[in-house]
Every structure is written in C-alpha cells, then in structure tokens.
Amino acid sequence: MCPLHRRTLLASASAALMASEPASAQAPQAAESDRFFVAEAFRMKDEPVARGDQPYGAVMVVAGVITGYGPSRVNSDRNPDAHAERIALWEAQKRLGRQTLDGAVVYATSRP
C-alpha cells in the first residue's frame, strides 16, 4: 500500500496562493487547478457551519479529479473521527470502490 500524498493548505496560506503569479510556463495549469481545489475545500466549510458544526472542509483529488468532498461532521455525527479530511477520504474510497488511493492529494482548509 503506497502512502497517501497530502497537500495541506492553511487558511492564511490560501490567500497568498490565490494572489501569486506562476513562475514557469507549466506552472499556470498547476496553479489554476490548485486554486480551484483550494476554493472547493473552502466552499465545503459552508455546509458544516450551516449545521452548527466545525468550520472545516476538504476535498480528495485523484488524477486531477475531485473524488471526495469532506465537510466536517464531528459535532453533527457525534463522531470524533469525522474530520473533513476523513470524510473526503471515505467518500473517495466509496466512490472509487477501493481502499487505496495511490497518488491522491488532500486539499484542506486547515492542517489535517
């Protein structure tokens, strides 16, 4: 089983990422997809806040496609393991029908 690759983007760092200019010719595509995935993770924060849960969100990306969305469910599910990153992981595993997610990247609104 290969380790799951994680990319953590903190709220304070995301503003810098959103404003930064790519340095190379190949960077714009990667930077644009990073911006999109970061924005999706931050969009996920709205759902748990509306439920009175913790304001965290995450998305799981496999091969450039979001395969798992993760709004925090710690309080609403009364489950200390239902962090946004785990919800995104569980959804991706279910959607793809497999336990391993080689090469997956997690974009989260806080440090997992």
C-alpha positions in Angstrom: 0.0 0.0 0.0 1.5 3.3 -1.1 1.3 6.2 1.3 -1.4 8.8 0.7 0.2 12.0 -0.5 -1.2 15.1 1.3 -1.1 18.7 0.5 -2.2 20.9 3.3 -3.1 24.5 2.6 -3.8 26.6 5.6 -6.3 29.5 5.5 -3.6 32.1 5.8 -1.5 30.4 3.0 -4.5 30.1 0.7 -4.8 33.9 0.3 -1.2 34.0 -0.8 -1.7 31.2 -3.2 -4.7 32.9 -4.7 -2.7 36.1 -5.3 0.5 34.5 -6.5 1.6 34.5 -10.1 3.0 31.3 -11.7 6.8 31.3 -12.3 7.1 29.0 -15.3 5.2 28.1 -18.5 3.9 24.8 -16.9 3.0 26.4 -13.6 -0.2 28.2 -14.7 -2.1 24.9 -15.2 -0.9 23.5 -11.9 -1.5 26.8 -10.1 -5.0 27.1 -11.6 -6.0 23.6 -10.6 -4.6 24.2 -7.1 -6.6 27.4 -6.8 -9.8 25.6 -7.9 -9.3 22.7 -5.4 -8.5 25.2 -2.6 -11.7 27.1 -3.4 -13.7 23.9 -3.4 -12.3 23.0 0.0 -13.2 26.4 1.3 -16.7 26.1 -0.2 -17.1 22.9 1.9 -16.8 25.0 5.1 -20.3 26.5 4.5 -22.2 23.2 4.9 -20.9 22.3 8.4 -21.3 25.9 9.6 -24.9 25.9 8.5 -25.4 22.7 10.6 -23.6 24.3 13.6 -20.6 22.1 13.1 -16.9 23.0 12.9 -15.9 25.3 10.0 -13.6 22.9 8.1 -13.7 21.5 4.6 -11.6 19.3 2.4 -11.5 17.6 -1.0 -9.7 14.5 -2.1 -8.3 14.7 -5.6 -7.2 11.6 -7.6 -5.7 12.1 -11.1 -6.8 15.7 -11.2 -10.5 14.9 -10.4 -12.3 15.6 -7.1 -13.3 12.2 -5.9 -14.3 13.0 -2.3 -15.9 16.0 -0.7 -15.5 16.5 3.1 -17.4 18.9 5.2 -16.6 18.4 8.9 -19.2 16.2 10.7 -17.5 15.9 14.1 -20.3 17.5 16.1 -23.3 16.7 13.9 -22.4 12.9 13.7 -21.0 12.9 17.3 -18.0 11.2 15.9 -14.5 12.4 16.8 -13.1 10.8 13.6 -15.5 12.6 11.2 -13.0 15.4 10.4 -13.3 17.0 6.9 -10.2 15.2 5.6 -11.5 11.8 6.7 -15.0 12.4 5.3 -13.3 13.3 1.9 -11.2 10.1 2.1 -14.1 7.9 3.0 -16.2 9.4 0.2 -13.4 8.9 -2.4 -12.9 5.3 -1.3 -16.6 4.6 -1.6 -16.9 6.4 -5.0 -13.9 4.6 -6.5 -14.7 1.3 -4.9 -11.3 0.7 -3.5 -9.4 1.2 -0.2 -6.1 2.5 -1.7 -5.9 5.9 -3.3 -2.4 6.0 -4.7 -1.3 9.5 -5.8 -4.3 11.2 -4.1 -4.0 14.7 -2.8 -6.0 16.3 0.0 -6.8 20.0 -0.1 -7.9 21.1 3.3 -8.9 24.4 5.0 -6.6 23.6 8.0 -3.8 21.2 8.9 -5.2 17.6 8.8 
